[in-house]
Amino acid sequence: MQIFLTRIFSFSPSIVAVEDRTQVASFDWKLHGVNTESMNFNSAEGKVILLNYWATWCPPCIAEMPSLQELYNDYKDKVVFVFLTEDDDPELNKFMSDKSYNYPIYRSLSAHPKPFEHKPIPGTYLIDKKGNIVIHKVGAADWNTEKVRATIDKILSE
């Protein structure tokens, strides 16, 4: 019920005003791929990135996952998606299988670069090619909206 209500009241996230945008301080961040290859976040530098902190036990995270999966389905070849969790493999594997999700999941192996905060969850960042944070949303959101898609399309073309 909580997940259903969260979905009803989840709206498209707000865009950060250009003058208020912060930049990723460092891209040097080692990530262990749970269902994908491991990577250093610096391989995403210069690309559009969607970074999401989540957990399988988090109702707001679960509520926003269908919209993130739809976004991933359409933009996985253009945007670097990083879904970060601290969950154990058995829970992750069951969750992904039960929900038929296939987005790439990672665990952090080194310190999170500034200004990323991994609590509270969910926490999501949309980062442009220059490392500017265009969207920072804490809490559930509907990510599969025209507004989000238009924002991604815009920063992809810059």
Phi, psi and omega in degrees: 000318180298320179295316179300312180295322178298319179297320180298320184262012177267125181245173177299137181290157180277148176275136177284130178303142184309316183288346181257002183287137174259163182247151174294125184288323182207143176260003181280098186207116182275129182234129177272123177280121179280311180240019181210179179288146175293159181206161165261134183303337180296343176289345178266352181301136182086003179241164173282134186231138168243117183247125183230124172266129184205175176208153181290338182267001187262107181305317178296327177295313181298322181297323184270349185299321178301320180290325177291322177297318178297319178296315178301316180304320185272337187240006186300337179270354183241336186237143175273116179259130178230108177258112185257135178215165173247006182294156177279157183304315182302316179294317180298312182299317179295314180301310182297319180292312181300323184265353183059040176268150180221021178287157184283129182250138180228159168238143180284134177250355179215178183301140177289130179293153175283144009260020183296134176239133182258007174217139000283166177247156354289152175221128186228140179234135169249122188241133180277179185295339180267002179088011178276138179275110184273324175227134169226114183235125172255130184100170183291147176214163171266107184272346182261064181239163177300322181298313180294315180298318178296321179295315178297314180301319181296311183286337173293327183276350182282000000 
